[in-house]
């Protein structure tokens, strides 16, 4: 029973990361937008949903006690607004400048989470976040299984919706802008508008994932949204296959498995006093495996499917 409960817990967390990867895949895989501020959108979604749904607490603003669904909707809207504001200012920049700008936004928001104590709880974070099926928390397996079913359903809905969008004229226009902006513009498409739309959609999905993750764990703190989170998500997408929604989901599961396995090994093999220092080996393990995959299969485990086979048009 304990093993099944842990497996359900592991897969639930993996599904929240898969949701983040789906959002990043809209921005990078479909449109070529180099966003290294993933942690900003995930953290914003988590904090907005927590503030909307937690009970009132002395000394802290918010605590509106709204339903979880309202928190998730509010998180997605907040992520969209942030993406719209950031995108309106930076979407015209070259990819390297866009990366610097989004990284700066992530660092700034992390400092807000750390220091805006009346709103975010400061370094102590926000606890008592309501959890789906919270009445079953003392029953580990039913609680974990129902949360897993909920997150799998969310990932499936997002996957089907994003696949439909990718095959639509809008999705084809995004890939056209990614491949050749000048050619797409000559055909009457607006690269700036398309990029901004993709940036906003991806930001909304990431923020929703942050809210789902916060409500599953029940506690958030600024340390959860450091730049290492952005590295994790990028590793997931690259390893799985950029431009392929199935690859984004697979990459999330594989990288999270590596992360959890190395954490377990550190807990069992490293003395207690050295475990905090040894935790950096988790990033090292992911980096090594990512380099190996890039050398062996640079397009990822599930490469992007081409609309037109390569052999067509050859003599």
Buried (B, 14 or more C-beta within 10 A) or exposed (E): EEEEBBBBBBBBBBBBBBBBBBBBBBBBBBBBBBBBBBBBBBBBBBBBBBBBBBEEEEEBEBBBEBEBEBBBBBBBBBBBBBBBEBBEEBBEBEEEEBBBBBBBBBBEBBEBBBEBBEBBBBEEBBEEBBBBBEEBEEBBBBBBBBBBBBBBEBBEEBBEEBBEBBEEEBBBBBBBBBEEBEEBBEEEBEBBEBBBBBBBBBBBBBBBBBBBBBBBBBBBBBEBBBBBBBBBBBBBBBBBBBBBBBBBBBBBBBBBEBBBEBBEBBEEEBEEEEEEEBBEBBBEBBEEBBEEBEEEEEBBBBBBEEEEEEEEEEE
